[in-house]
Amino acid sequence: MKILVLGGGVAGVSTAWYLSNSGHEVTVVDRNPSVADETSFGNAGMLSYGYTNPWAAPGIPLKALKWMMQDMAPILVSSSAINARTANWMLQMLGQCTEEAYRINKGRMLRISEYSRICLDELTQEVPLDFDHRNKGTIELFRDDEKMVSIGADLESLKEGGVEHEVLNRESCIHHEPALANVSEKFVGGLRFPKDGTGDCNKFTKGLADHCLKAGVRFLLNTEVQSLETSSGKITGVETSEGYLKADAYVVALGSYSPLLLNPLGFRLPIYPIKGYSLTLPLLDETCAPQSTVMDEAFKVAVTRFEDRIRVGGTA
Ligand SMILES: Cc1cc2nc3c(=O)[nH]c(=O)nc-3n(C[C@H](O)[C@H](O)[C@H](O)COP(=O)(O)OP(=O)(O)OC[C@H]3O[C@@H](n4cnc5c(N)ncnc54)[C@H](O)[C@@H]3O)c2cc1C
């Protein structure tokens, strides 16, 4: 089958790899000169199979009000950005902040995360990929006892989902992440996910794209997807800046831009763009650097170790 994959982020390139491996003739289309140059460029680098939480959680509505007055809030909503689409997304999110919805959503995330972990394990054994991959766990760090006590409900769903985890006191956190000894007065303990990992998403995607090329996948870069043509409820072609493209099947992997093309066709993709920030710095002093990811629960800031760099990511 001829398949067009629209979007060359981590999702599009991975999809292209698996489709090509299954014998399909695949072409990836992206507007940038190389793959993984948008959201997949500088993410926090966490492979969070255990540390995976729906943002919509009980207590979030109240926290959101507090964050509005806080200087270094994990989520900031600019009043100028509020429009009907934002308001609709927020209402949908609030509707998912019940105990029941959280339990269901978290269970789903854990199941798909575990599946991802197995897929990535298999993939990295199958093809050489250099993306600063480490399997040294994640520590979610808590700054106060109150937070330590409140993780009870999460522990239940982790047990239910069979996710390996350890509740750590301050000394055990330092045992796993010796650099935390430098700031030991700032936290009381943590939750560790030993099966979590870290890796550079940009390097991963570019590396996998090279393997795709060798396997015969075509890449149409610098090519903007402008609209999708449909007939009888099916996509029949794609209008791009470089001309009209046709295939037997189409995969839309345009990240947060997917709804712009699909919603006018009657799909209701619940994807809403959020801007995040990350900073990548060379490692100057090994004794001050984490071995893996340390996630500061209070500010939702992740500090992740790549081989000779660290990446700090946070604030939506
Ligand atoms: C600050 C931050 C930290 C994050 N941290 C983590 C993390 O630690 N772990 C994790 O798992 N996830 C993390 N994420 C999320 C993760 O980065 C994204 O889920 C992932 O990169 C999305 O990949 P994608 O392929 O779906 O989208 P993208 O990477 O956005 O790919 C979409 C592609 O489509 C192309 N495109 C879009 N519109 C068009 C068009 N009209 N025509 C042609 N091409 C087009 C773009 O050029 C782009 O290459 C983080 C995100 C942010 C912002």
The ligand as a MOL file (V3000), in Angstrom:
LIG
                    3D

  0  0  0     0  0            999 V3000
M  V30 BEGIN CTAB
M  V30 COUNTS 53 58 0 0 0
M  V30 BEGIN ATOM
M  V30 1 C 8.5400 21.5830 26.9140 0
M  V30 2 C 8.0630 20.2080 26.5690 0
M  V30 3 C 8.5490 19.1320 27.2600 0
M  V30 4 C 8.1150 17.8530 26.9330 0
M  V30 5 N 8.6630 16.8170 27.5900 0
M  V30 6 C 8.3560 15.5470 27.2420 0
M  V30 7 C 9.0140 14.4600 27.8430 0
M  V30 8 O 9.8630 14.6350 28.6890 0
M  V30 9 N 8.6690 13.2060 27.4600 0
M  V30 10 C 7.7030 13.0020 26.4890 0
M  V30 11 O 7.4260 11.8320 26.1780 0
M  V30 12 N 7.0600 14.0150 25.8880 0
M  V30 13 C 7.3870 15.2910 26.2330 0
M  V30 14 N 6.7790 16.3340 25.6080 0
M  V30 15 C 5.7900 16.0330 24.5790 0
M  V30 16 C 6.4450 15.5490 23.2930 0
M  V30 17 O 7.5370 16.3720 22.9600 0
M  V30 18 C 5.3970 15.5680 22.1730 0
M  V30 19 O 4.2990 14.7720 22.5510 0
M  V30 20 C 5.9650 15.0160 20.8800 0
M  V30 21 O 7.1680 15.6440 20.5030 0
M  V30 22 C 4.9290 15.2090 19.7900 0
M  V30 23 O 5.4100 14.6150 18.6240 0
M  V30 24 P 4.5580 14.6740 17.3100 0
M  V30 25 O 5.3100 13.9360 16.2810 0
M  V30 26 O 3.1590 14.2620 17.6070 0
M  V30 27 O 4.4550 16.2470 16.9900 0
M  V30 28 P 5.5980 17.2470 16.4210 0
M  V30 29 O 6.9340 16.9220 16.9340 0
M  V30 30 O 5.0710 18.6110 16.6360 0
M  V30 31 O 5.5720 16.8840 14.8830 0
M  V30 32 C 4.6220 17.3920 13.9940 0
M  V30 33 C 5.3510 17.6670 12.6860 0
M  V30 34 O 4.3780 18.1160 11.7480 0
M  V30 35 C 4.9530 19.1500 11.0030 0
M  V30 36 N 3.8340 19.9930 10.5360 0
M  V30 37 C 2.8680 20.5860 11.2530 0
M  V30 38 N 1.9980 21.2120 10.4580 0
M  V30 39 C 2.4260 20.9850 9.1960 0
M  V30 40 C 1.9220 21.3430 7.9070 0
M  V30 41 N 0.8120 22.0380 7.7440 0
M  V30 42 N 2.6190 20.9320 6.8300 0
M  V30 43 C 3.7630 20.1960 6.9360 0
M  V30 44 N 4.2570 19.8190 8.1140 0
M  V30 45 C 3.6140 20.2170 9.2340 0
M  V30 46 C 5.8920 19.8900 11.9340 0
M  V30 47 O 6.9310 20.5080 11.1980 0
M  V30 48 C 6.3920 18.7680 12.8230 0
M  V30 49 O 7.6540 18.2640 12.4060 0
M  V30 50 C 7.1610 17.6450 25.9100 0
M  V30 51 C 6.6650 18.7240 25.1990 0
M  V30 52 C 7.1030 19.9850 25.5160 0
M  V30 53 C 6.5670 21.1540 24.7080 0
M  V30 END ATOM
M  V30 BEGIN BOND
M  V30 1 1 1 2
M  V30 2 1 2 3
M  V30 3 2 2 52
M  V30 4 2 3 4
M  V30 5 1 4 5
M  V30 6 1 4 50
M  V30 7 2 5 6
M  V30 8 1 6 7
M  V30 9 1 6 13
M  V30 10 2 7 8
M  V30 11 1 7 9
M  V30 12 1 9 10
M  V30 13 2 10 11
M  V30 14 1 10 12
M  V30 15 2 12 13
M  V30 16 1 13 14
M  V30 17 1 14 15
M  V30 18 1 14 50
M  V30 19 1 15 16
M  V30 20 1 16 17
M  V30 21 1 16 18
M  V30 22 1 18 19
M  V30 23 1 18 20
M  V30 24 1 20 21
M  V30 25 1 20 22
M  V30 26 1 22 23
M  V30 27 1 23 24
M  V30 28 2 24 25
M  V30 29 1 24 26
M  V30 30 1 24 27
M  V30 31 1 27 28
M  V30 32 2 28 29
M  V30 33 1 28 30
M  V30 34 1 28 31
M  V30 35 1 31 32
M  V30 36 1 32 33
M  V30 37 1 33 34
M  V30 38 1 33 48
M  V30 39 1 34 35
M  V30 40 1 35 36
M  V30 41 1 35 46
M  V30 42 1 36 37
M  V30 43 1 36 45
M  V30 44 2 37 38
M  V30 45 1 38 39
M  V30 46 1 39 40
M  V30 47 2 39 45
M  V30 48 1 40 41
M  V30 49 2 40 42
M  V30 50 1 42 43
M  V30 51 2 43 44
M  V30 52 1 44 45
M  V30 53 1 46 47
M  V30 54 1 46 48
M  V30 55 1 48 49
M  V30 56 2 50 51
M  V30 57 1 51 52
M  V30 58 1 52 53
M  V30 END BOND
M  V30 END CTAB
M  END
